[in-house]
Amino acid sequence: MSKSFTIHDLPKEERPRERLVKFGEQALSAQELLQVILGRGIAGESVTVTAQKLLTQFGSLQKLAEASIEELSSVKGIGLAKATQIKAVFEIGRRLSTQTPSYKNKELTDPEKVYQLIKSKLKDYHKEHFYIIVLNSRNYSIAEVSVGSLNASIVHPREVFAEAIKNKAASVIFAHNHPSGNTEPSEEDLELTRRLVEAGKILGIEVTDHIIVATNSFFSFKEKGIM
């Protein structure tokens, strides 16, 4: 029986771990990165083959990241230990991607900075999610107010401003996503914003902007002169 090809059959400088150290992680292919995570293969099958099977079976890194422990473990060469390693790595990446930048309150007068602050919380949703950014004299806080349908956000001023009052808001910014990818405000968005601005005036809380977020773009009511 012929010996199975392994990582150690490669010249040392061509092995994924050594290439990562020398050239950096960005120089590695998805398959090579998986080889580094998995470490080694199983009897009769090299880690190179196992990594390629993962990519082939799930079709993409995104699908691989979404796979369950059971689905991963069903692949020959991926037991419970390696399945949990894979899940842990993708979860670390997900958490890093959802960390938001830190800004001073005065910087949040810039719609671009508001977008950078909120976009990670609103991406990849298939329904509309409505958030409020509450600004008071010392700092800001972000809270989800409601989850709507595929193309409508169900928001009532009562719930919105309850969060603002609880946090002693001096002003607020609203943000919600459009799963369709089109950032243009609907008639419902325009009417809701008008109602929230009026409610804010009654309560003495200024509404400074409303941001509609898509995957790689945004719409600012303030920037467009609608508020």
QUIWOHU-V190245 format. One record per residue. N is the residue number from 1. RES is the residue in three letters. PSI is psi in degrees with one decimal (NA if undefined). OMEGA is omega in degrees with one decimal (999 if undefined). Layout:
n:N res:RES psi:PSI omega:OMEGA
n:N res:RES psi:PSI omega:OMEGA
This chain:
n:1 res:MET psi:131.9 omega:-178.7
n:2 res:SER psi:146.8 omega:-179.2
n:3 res:LYS psi:136.5 omega:178.8
n:4 res:SER psi:138.5 omega:177.3
n:5 res:PHE psi:134.9 omega:178.0
n:6 res:THR psi:171.4 omega:177.1
n:7 res:ILE psi:-36.2 omega:-175.9
n:8 res:HIS psi:-11.2 omega:174.7
n:9 res:ASP psi:-15.9 omega:177.3
n:10 res:LEU psi:150.9 omega:169.7
n:11 res:PRO psi:144.7 omega:-173.4
n:12 res:LYS psi:-39.8 omega:-177.0
n:13 res:GLU psi:-12.4 omega:179.4
n:14 res:GLU psi:-3.7 omega:-179.0
n:15 res:ARG psi:141.0 omega:-174.5
n:16 res:PRO psi:-43.0 omega:-177.3
n:17 res:ARG psi:-43.6 omega:-179.9
n:18 res:GLU psi:-37.9 omega:177.3
n:19 res:ARG psi:-38.2 omega:178.0
n:20 res:LEU psi:-45.1 omega:179.9
n:21 res:VAL psi:-41.6 omega:-174.4
n:22 res:LYS psi:-42.4 omega:-171.9
n:23 res:PHE psi:-11.8 omega:-177.1
n:24 res:GLY psi:157.0 omega:-174.3
n:25 res:GLU psi:-26.4 omega:-178.0
n:26 res:GLN psi:-17.4 omega:-180.0
n:27 res:ALA psi:-12.7 omega:-176.1
n:28 res:LEU psi:146.3 omega:173.6
n:29 res:SER psi:168.1 omega:177.4
n:30 res:ALA psi:-40.1 omega:179.5
n:31 res:GLN psi:-42.3 omega:179.9
n:32 res:GLU psi:-38.7 omega:177.7
n:33 res:LEU psi:-40.2 omega:176.9
n:34 res:LEU psi:-36.5 omega:177.8
n:35 res:GLN psi:-40.7 omega:178.7
n:36 res:VAL psi:-42.3 omega:-179.6
n:37 res:ILE psi:-45.2 omega:-176.2
n:38 res:LEU psi:-32.3 omega:176.0
n:39 res:GLY psi:-59.8 omega:-178.7
n:40 res:ARG psi:162.1 omega:178.6
n:41 res:GLY psi:-154.5 omega:179.1
n:42 res:ILE psi:173.2 omega:179.6
n:43 res:ALA psi:124.8 omega:178.7
n:44 res:GLY psi:-0.8 omega:-179.9
n:45 res:GLU psi:123.4 omega:-178.4
n:46 res:SER psi:161.7 omega:178.1
n:47 res:VAL psi:-26.1 omega:176.8
n:48 res:THR psi:-45.0 omega:179.4
n:49 res:VAL psi:-42.5 omega:-179.2
n:50 res:THR psi:-43.6 omega:179.9
n:51 res:ALA psi:-41.1 omega:179.5
n:52 res:GLN psi:-37.4 omega:178.8
n:53 res:LYS psi:-38.9 omega:178.3
n:54 res:LEU psi:-47.8 omega:-179.0
n:55 res:LEU psi:-37.9 omega:-179.4
n:56 res:THR psi:-44.7 omega:-176.5
n:57 res:GLN psi:-40.8 omega:-175.8
n:58 res:PHE psi:-16.7 omega:171.0
n:59 res:GLY psi:-28.0 omega:-179.4
n:60 res:SER psi:164.0 omega:176.2
n:61 res:LEU psi:-35.5 omega:178.9
n:62 res:GLN psi:-47.2 omega:179.2
n:63 res:LYS psi:-36.4 omega:177.3
n:64 res:LEU psi:-41.4 omega:179.2
n:65 res:ALA psi:-31.9 omega:-177.7
n:66 res:GLU psi:-11.4 omega:-177.3
n:67 res:ALA psi:146.4 omega:179.0
n:68 res:SER psi:167.4 omega:175.9
n:69 res:ILE psi:-42.6 omega:-178.0
n:70 res:GLU psi:-42.6 omega:-180.0
n:71 res:GLU psi:-41.7 omega:179.1
n:72 res:LEU psi:-43.2 omega:-177.6
n:73 res:SER psi:-18.8 omega:-179.2
n:74 res:SER psi:-13.6 omega:178.6
n:75 res:VAL psi:128.8 omega:179.6
n:76 res:LYS psi:129.3 omega:-179.2
n:77 res:GLY psi:-9.2 omega:178.7
n:78 res:ILE psi:97.6 omega:175.6
n:79 res:GLY psi:-169.6 omega:-178.5
n:80 res:LEU psi:-41.5 omega:-177.3
n:81 res:ALA psi:-46.6 omega:-178.7
n:82 res:LYS psi:-33.3 omega:176.8
n:83 res:ALA psi:-42.3 omega:179.5
n:84 res:THR psi:-33.1 omega:175.2
n:85 res:GLN psi:-45.3 omega:-179.7
n:86 res:ILE psi:-46.9 omega:180.0
n:87 res:LYS psi:-41.0 omega:-178.5
n:88 res:ALA psi:-42.2 omega:-179.5
n:89 res:VAL psi:-46.0 omega:179.9
n:90 res:PHE psi:-33.7 omega:179.4
n:91 res:GLU psi:-38.7 omega:174.9
n:92 res:ILE psi:-44.2 omega:177.7
n:93 res:GLY psi:-42.2 omega:179.7
n:94 res:ARG psi:-43.9 omega:-179.0
n:95 res:ARG psi:-39.2 omega:176.5
n:96 res:LEU psi:-39.9 omega:-177.3
n:97 res:SER psi:-22.5 omega:-178.7
n:98 res:THR psi:-1.7 omega:174.8
n:99 res:GLN psi:135.4 omega:-176.2
n:100 res:THR psi:149.5 omega:177.4
n:101 res:PRO psi:158.7 omega:179.3
n:102 res:SER psi:126.2 omega:179.8
n:103 res:TYR psi:157.0 omega:170.0
n:104 res:LYS psi:152.6 omega:-177.6
n:105 res:ASN psi:-43.5 omega:-175.2
n:106 res:LYS psi:-24.0 omega:179.5
n:107 res:GLU psi:-19.8 omega:-177.5
n:108 res:LEU psi:13.0 omega:167.8
n:109 res:THR psi:-10.6 omega:-179.8
n:110 res:ASP psi:114.0 omega:-178.7
n:111 res:PRO psi:-34.8 omega:179.0
n:112 res:GLU psi:-41.2 omega:179.4
n:113 res:LYS psi:-35.4 omega:175.4
n:114 res:VAL psi:-44.0 omega:178.7
n:115 res:TYR psi:-45.7 omega:179.6
n:116 res:GLN psi:-33.4 omega:-179.8
n:117 res:LEU psi:-38.4 omega:-168.6
n:118 res:ILE psi:-17.8 omega:-168.3
n:119 res:LYS psi:-35.7 omega:-177.9
n:120 res:SER psi:-25.1 omega:178.9
n:121 res:LYS psi:-19.4 omega:-173.2
n:122 res:LEU psi:-2.7 omega:-178.1
n:123 res:LYS psi:156.0 omega:173.7
n:124 res:ASP psi:10.5 omega:175.4
n:125 res:TYR psi:144.1 omega:176.7
n:126 res:HIS psi:-4.8 omega:174.3
n:127 res:LYS psi:163.5 omega:178.9
n:128 res:GLU psi:132.0 omega:176.3
n:129 res:HIS psi:135.5 omega:-176.5
n:130 res:PHE psi:126.0 omega:-179.1
n:131 res:TYR psi:155.4 omega:173.1
n:132 res:ILE psi:134.7 omega:172.3
n:133 res:ILE psi:115.4 omega:-176.5
n:134 res:VAL psi:124.6 omega:177.9
n:135 res:LEU psi:125.7 omega:174.0
n:136 res:ASN psi:-166.0 omega:-172.4
n:137 res:SER psi:-19.7 omega:-175.1
n:138 res:ARG psi:-37.6 omega:-174.6
n:139 res:ASN psi:-164.1 omega:176.3
n:140 res:TYR psi:158.3 omega:175.1
n:141 res:SER psi:156.2 omega:-178.1
n:142 res:ILE psi:132.8 omega:180.0
n:143 res:ALA psi:143.5 omega:173.6
n:144 res:GLU psi:132.4 omega:-177.5
n:145 res:VAL psi:-42.8 omega:-176.8
n:146 res:SER psi:161.5 omega:173.7
n:147 res:VAL psi:127.8 omega:-176.9
n:148 res:GLY psi:-148.2 omega:-179.7
n:149 res:SER psi:-165.3 omega:-179.7
n:150 res:LEU psi:-32.2 omega:-175.8
n:151 res:ASN psi:19.8 omega:179.0
n:152 res:ALA psi:137.3 omega:177.5
n:153 res:SER psi:125.5 omega:-177.0
n:154 res:ILE psi:101.8 omega:-173.5
n:155 res:VAL psi:136.6 omega:174.8
n:156 res:HIS psi:136.0 omega:-179.3
n:157 res:PRO psi:-30.6 omega:-178.9
n:158 res:ARG psi:-48.7 omega:-179.6
n:159 res:GLU psi:-37.2 omega:-178.7
n:160 res:VAL psi:-51.5 omega:-173.8
n:161 res:PHE psi:-13.4 omega:171.6
n:162 res:ALA psi:-41.0 omega:178.4
n:163 res:GLU psi:-39.2 omega:-179.7
n:164 res:ALA psi:-43.6 omega:-179.0
n:165 res:ILE psi:-42.2 omega:-179.9
n:166 res:LYS psi:-34.7 omega:-177.5
n:167 res:ASN psi:16.1 omega:175.7
n:168 res:LYS psi:51.0 omega:-175.5
n:169 res:ALA psi:137.7 omega:167.8
n:170 res:ALA psi:-33.4 omega:177.1
n:171 res:SER psi:165.8 omega:-178.6
n:172 res:VAL psi:155.3 omega:172.1
n:173 res:ILE psi:136.7 omega:178.1
n:174 res:PHE psi:152.7 omega:177.0
n:175 res:ALA psi:137.7 omega:171.3
n:176 res:HIS psi:162.2 omega:-176.8
n:177 res:ASN psi:156.9 omega:170.5
n:178 res:HIS psi:102.6 omega:-179.3
n:179 res:PRO psi:-24.5 omega:-179.6
n:180 res:SER psi:-21.0 omega:-176.5
n:181 res:GLY psi:-9.9 omega:178.0
n:182 res:ASN psi:118.6 omega:-175.5
n:183 res:THR psi:-6.6 omega:-179.1
n:184 res:GLU psi:133.5 omega:-179.0
n:185 res:PRO psi:140.4 omega:174.9
n:186 res:SER psi:172.2 omega:175.5
n:187 res:GLU psi:-36.9 omega:178.2
n:188 res:GLU psi:-39.4 omega:177.7
n:189 res:ASP psi:-43.1 omega:-179.3
n:190 res:LEU psi:-43.9 omega:-179.4
n:191 res:GLU psi:-42.7 omega:178.8
n:192 res:LEU psi:-43.8 omega:-179.3
n:193 res:THR psi:-41.2 omega:177.7
n:194 res:ARG psi:-44.2 omega:-179.7
n:195 res:ARG psi:-40.9 omega:-178.6
n:196 res:LEU psi:-37.1 omega:176.9
n:197 res:VAL psi:-43.6 omega:178.6
n:198 res:GLU psi:-42.5 omega:178.2
n:199 res:ALA psi:-39.0 omega:178.5
n:200 res:GLY psi:-38.3 omega:178.5
n:201 res:LYS psi:-42.2 omega:179.3
n:202 res:ILE psi:-38.3 omega:-177.3
n:203 res:LEU psi:-7.6 omega:-178.4
n:204 res:GLY psi:27.1 omega:179.0
n:205 res:ILE psi:117.5 omega:-176.9
n:206 res:GLU psi:132.5 omega:171.9
n:207 res:VAL psi:110.9 omega:-172.5
n:208 res:THR psi:-22.0 omega:178.3
n:209 res:ASP psi:162.7 omega:171.7
n:210 res:HIS psi:120.8 omega:-175.9
n:211 res:ILE psi:128.4 omega:172.5
n:212 res:ILE psi:126.5 omega:-172.1
n:213 res:VAL psi:133.8 omega:168.6
n:214 res:ALA psi:-171.7 omega:-173.3
n:215 res:THR psi:-47.6 omega:-175.9
n:216 res:ASN psi:21.0 omega:-178.3
n:217 res:SER psi:171.0 omega:179.4
n:218 res:PHE psi:164.5 omega:175.8
n:219 res:PHE psi:126.9 omega:178.6
n:220 res:SER psi:120.8 omega:176.7
n:221 res:PHE psi:-39.2 omega:-179.2
n:222 res:LYS psi:-47.6 omega:-178.0
n:223 res:GLU psi:-34.0 omega:-179.6
n:224 res:LYS psi:1.9 omega:176.5
n:225 res:GLY psi:21.0 omega:-179.0
n:226 res:ILE psi:-25.1 omega:-177.9
n:227 res:MET psi:NA omega:999
